[in-house]
Amino acid sequence: MTDSPRTPASVPEPDGGRAQTLADGTRVPRGRVVSWALWDWGSAAFNAVVTTFVFSTYLASTLFIDADILAAAGDDARDPALVRALAENATVISTALAIAGVLVALFAPVLGQRSDGSGRRKFWLGINTAIVVLAMAAMFFVLPEPNYLVFGAALLAAGNLFFEFAGVNYNAMLVQVSTPRTVGRVSGFGWGMGYVGGIVLLAVLLALFLFNFGSDTTRGILALPTGEAGGSLDVRIAILVAAAWFGLFALPVLFRVPEIPPARREAKVGFFASYALLFRTIRALARRSPQVLLFLLASAVFRDGLAAVFTFGAIIAAQVFGFTFTEVLLFGIAANVVAGIGTFLGGIVDDRFGAKTVILASLVCLVLGGTSVLLVGDEKGGFWIAGLFLCLFVGPIQASSRSFLARITPPGREGEIFGLYATTGRAVSFLAPALFGLAVAITGDTRFGIIGIVVVLLIGLLLMIPVKPRPAVID
C-alpha cells in the first residue's frame, strides 16, 4: 500500500464528467475518485502479501536452509548453525532490497518528473504496475529449495523497484482526482482503501490457501500441499492470486482517470536535463524555504523506517518467535486493523495539536516499541503486544506527513511539491534494509536486525525536531 491514512467522511460529488485538477477548485466525479483509489486497494496485494506477510516470510523460512543444517539442528530452533544460516538468508533478502532502494533513489525523481513533463503519467503508471504484477506472478516459480533463494530475492527487489516507480505516478495523479477542498479526504480515502484491501485479501488467502485446518501436509479450504514435500504450493498459488488481484484492481484508474490535459503538459527535456530541472527546484527551496528540504529529508528517512517495520517485522516474527504462516497472516490482519484505528485517532489529534506533534510523538513511540522487541524474550505474546503497538503509530505518521506538507505548500505549487515529496520518499530506501542486514550480519541473529530499524527511525526523529511548519516560498 503506498503510505497510510484511512477512510474519509465522503468523496467529491459528480460534476458532469469534466477532467479536473487540483488547481481548478471544482468538483470531481465520484467514480473517478473511486477508480483512482482502487489502485491502492489492489496494491495491498504487493504490500501485504509480497513484502510483508507471505513471500518475504516464505523466503526467510527454513525451507531455504540446507538439509544438512536442518538435520543437524533437529528440533533445536536456537542451534547456532541454524541461526547463522537463517541470518545469512535474511542478509541476502535485505541486500537485494538495499540494491533496489539505491536504484529508486537514482532514478525515481527523474522518471517521475519526465512522466509529468511528457503528459504520460497514466501510461507509466500502467507500465510499472504491469511489471510488478509480472514479478509477482514469477514468484510462483520460486520453489522451496536453497538454490532458489537468490532468484526469489531478485524478484522481491524488482517488485519493490517498479512498485516505487508506479507509486510516484500514482501519487502525482492525486491532483487529477481532487480539489483544494477535497485533497485531504481523497488522499485519506485512497489510504483507507489500501488498509481495507489488505485485510480482505489476507482473509481470502488465509481461508482458501494458507490456514492450517489440522493437517500437517495441506493448507486452506482447497487443501493445497505445503512445505518442501508439497512444493509449498499453498504459498505459491496464494501469491499468484495476489498478482491477479493487483492487476484487476489497477485497471479502473487506467480507464476512468483522464491523462494530464495537453495545456498542462510541459516541454520534453533530455534525461540529464531532467536532473538539471530537479536540482533547480531544490536550489530554489534551499534558498527560500530550507525547512521544506529538511522535512523532505526527515520524512524520507522515517518513512524508510516505517516500511522496514512491516517488511522485516514478519521475518523477525517467523525466525525469532516461531510464527507459522497462519499466525503471520493473522497478525497481518490485526496489524492493518490497528493501523487504521491509529490513523483515525491521529487525524483527530492532528487537527487539534498539529501534524508535527503527531509525527514526533508517533516516532518516539515507534523507537520505544521497536526497542521493546529486544526485551520480550521468545514469547509470541510479547511480540504480539510490541508489534501491534508499533502498528498503532505507523498510520498517523504517514497521514500527518501529508497534511504537514499540504499546510506549508504555497497555493498553485501543490503538484510540484507533492511530486518532490513522492520522489524523495524512497531516496534513502536502501538505509533501513542495509542497517537491518548489517546488524544481523554482525550479531548473527535476526532478532537484532530491529536495531537497524530503530536507528533509522531515531535519525528521522532527530531530523524532524528542528523542522518549522512555515509556508514554503519557492519563487
Steps between C-alpha positions, in 0.01 A plus 500: 500500500668829435516676851183508721202724617145358505145548390359852465149609577419538132641533152436777246163515330460465121553814295391390155809302405743783436869429547602693810835565661599618845522863389149517351320518832203311351335170577624171362281203400463248781573211263835654408602521864396140567683381188817672616469358852448146372868494399580544870254222583673272251851600606439327833575184304862610475539683831324249723551171318841536335713737707349441842309190598540223242777502240773670705417267790504203264849596378625543857368160613692179561380376160799681352753353745733216400361161600820401684474804727135424574577137575781593738281754680212259548234661719737762641383828349792683666768271358795734419549368147126531425481851647803602296354354178169678555687825563696452178175455306355813661815684394450387140145635504599829662788546254267454204259756644787739571612480136145570388491797736817647347349469152181670620704787641691540171213479254160561665523882520586545134265231371214661691589844373528378140163324511346828619677704233402265218139481614521120519456459873224240465691312229804450725277408792364220283842383379657492846196333655506234230866423576418462870214262419728295275767484774235379744380235255860381451524440876287192439814339356708555817509147631577428870864412439818685610618559143183699427567757774693746283238475225227574751692790653560646152128485420422663836748780425368549144145516629596762757689704240216523248237532771675817614515628141126431465434672833667820380249528214206384710563758772545773241155413360344615828481848348287359218232355728472766770459871563652725769198433720500121454868407468526384861185289485589349163854416613363347821241305303778349289704401805188359662430288194855366531448388859160346432630331185783347701261364761260352242774342287685352797175354633419344161848353457503375856170318461559354154870420502695563819302417815594180681180301546675225690699337221879481505522475120227728364370852558179691440153399390647385169741267685807600301826321586746695709863475606792367300332170418199676352704768326336763724218512248278674756730803524588513130138492381402757761758738351375425149146593609639817659661591165165461324335708775741790448472483120119502513461793739770703322288518185230754605747786551639440151155520340311753714756766593594730208860577413647844565328747261725613213496858625670391821774294338850637518758484223704184490862517609783251478578253774791696649314827454229351724757482778583865438132594543480296818807668647361841402191442710710372789726805485197730510371321809845512661513877455147593598357213705771274642254359755316331213815318391568401859149360528540310174826352629355412840189344347708300252697354789216418737275369221777258408497388863122456486529281190762289676272448801261306277751345261731357765249474783350188343846350455581559868163352598569182304869451572526621859155438647409192298184639339344263247373634166148494642606697806689753287189559287276534806748750637491681165123537513516626858783739403290656223202544733715662771678722246163622371378581851823683574468708185144606584600604852816667369291712264300636793819584691647653184211747466523589868876520562662505156665249269850542641381404847347179365815414302739557791287320757446205267872472421586497870250219556638306204856526633385379841285225352779380270745488788253295705521219241851434635364462852198271465690172484371233264134509600256553215270698725775755559548548128125538446490781755816674378413453132145632521625792710735587213219472244286742699736786412590419139180641347497830693854582385417436136174696515647794690802517270265571210297755696817671624625547145156613380492772764839646405460474121426835324179514291555391145812298578334192647576272207866599491558467873303178540683361200830576671366343817406185310835472326705560814289257700728215409821697445664325795303179466822303515575623853272284717558175304875566507510570875271204569731273301810649666360445850408141413840435342687637804296316763416188302141522632198629308346644818764773518408624153239711681789716624562616142133595460493686833812695402332615176185609687714682757690686227169602344378623839813711557476650151132584553543684831640828351253510208275807515144490362552818297343555154744422218632774273645381170499791253 
